[in-house]
């Protein structure tokens, strides 16, 4: 177990250094949204864009570290060590029994005035499918909710269920954020609306469309 924790910590430090090399391009409105440090925020992003979530938080929300959910099982211990070295705060909670414990843990963190991130298609997919748990957290927390869009100039795609993006070191990442209004959150088809919006904000273009090698 000690070896796993040491390896996880080393991998976390490596990932943090890797992410710090990236050039992140944002619009003025996105920077303004991040700058409102007094407002705790739930950030929603697809699982395969998770690589630089901690780096975005570190650069644009340094006073409000991003909290992420990690399994309460024994296997979650090494993942917690990894996340903490990356720069994320860990929230432990079980995703079993309909995810009630996980939802409650995230809601408590947000109501306490902290930021949190959630991947609505994680942790096992299907890819780009908005699951109801993310919507329950967004409705119960009563904080502002922002969708995150990320596009990469160059990235490797892992052979995982979601085709996880690993941006090349020193490459460019385009960041876009959009707040979800109360009307959308309350709508019966809220999950479908948010899913469509996230898909539009997170293109997976062919290399020829970007003019770069991916």
Secondary structure, DSSP 4 states (H G I P E B T S, - for coil): -HHHHHHHHHHHHHHHHHHHT-EEEE-HHHHHHHH-TTS-EEEE--GGGGGGHHHHHHHH-TTSPEEEEE-SSTTHHHHHHHHHHHTPEEEE----GGGHHHHHHHHHHHHTT-EEEE-TTTTT--TT---HHHHHHHHHH-SEEEEEEEEESSEEE-SSTT--EEEPTT-EEEEEEEEPPHHHHHSTTHHHHHHHHHHHHS----HHHHTS--
